[in-house]
Amino acid sequence: PEPLLHIGPKTERSLVCKLDFLFLPIIGLAYFPHTLDHVNLGNTKTDGIEKDIGLKSGQYSLVLTYFYIPYALFAIPLSLFAKKFHPSSVIPVLMFIWGP
């Protein structure tokens, strides 16, 4: 079957550029809190959280392990879920569920 609409390479390039300028800042803003989580974990240790909340040796590492467990557990199932239901609908739902 022939495509319903033929888009030339110049038009396609222009459209892709416009979409990039539209979506990349939004994706960057969505990724920013994720990066802050990881950076703040190191900053809290440097700032002395272990002493502040009375952690013994090794307990901070345990806290970090507990922080990363959900990432490890949910990575594969969410990838499969996104493959089945399409990432364009799964990712926004995850942003709203996990983000706040």
N, C-alpha and C positions, 0 to 999 in steps of 0.2 A: 504494500500500500504506500501511496505517495503521502508525504507530510502535508498537513493542512495548510501550513504557512512556512514559506521558505524565508529564512533570515540570512542576509549576506554576512560575510565575515566582518565587515566594517561595523555594521549595525550590532552584530553579536558582541564585538569587542566593546563598543560603547555601552551596551546594556550590562555586560559583566562589570565594567568599571563603575557604573552607577550603583549596581548592587553591592560591590565591594565597599564603596564609600558609605553606603547605607548600613550594611550589616556589620562590618568590622568594628566600628566603635561600640556597637551594642554588645558584640561578643567580648570585646575587651573589657567593658564594664561588668559583664557577667563573670569574667575570669578574675577580676580584681579582688573580690572578697576571698576567693579560694587562695590566692597568693598571700593575702594578708594573714590568713589562718596559719599558713606554714611559716611565714616570717615571724609572726608574733610568738610562736612556740620557742624559737631560739632567743628572741628578745627577752622573754620572761625569765628564762634561765640566767641570762647575762645580768638581768636586773635584780636577781636574788630571790626569785619566788620560792625556791626550796627552803630558804631560811624563814621567809615570811609566813609560810603556811606549815612549817615544821615537818618537811619531808625528810626522811632518812635516806641514806645512800641507796641508789638504785630505784627509788620510788618514782623519780621524775621520768626515768626511762620507761617504767611501767605505764605512767600516764600517757607518754607518747605512743606507746604500743596500743593502748586503748583508743587513742585518737585515730590511729590509722586502720584499725580493724574494720570499721564500716566501709572505708574506701576499698580495702582488699576484698571484703565479702560481697559487696554489691557491684563491683566492676564487671564481672562476666555476666551475671544475670541481667544487668541493665543494658549491656551491649547487645545481648540476644533480644531483649525486649525492644530496643531501638531498631534492631534489624527487622523484627517482625512488624512493628507498628510505625516505622519510619522515624528517623531522628528529628524531623521538623516538628513532630507533635510530642515526642517524648522529652526532648531537651527542655522546652519551655515549662512543661509540667514539673520536671525535676528541679528546675531553677526556683519555682514558686514553692515547692514542698520543702526542699532542703535549705533554701536561702534564708528565710526569715529566722 
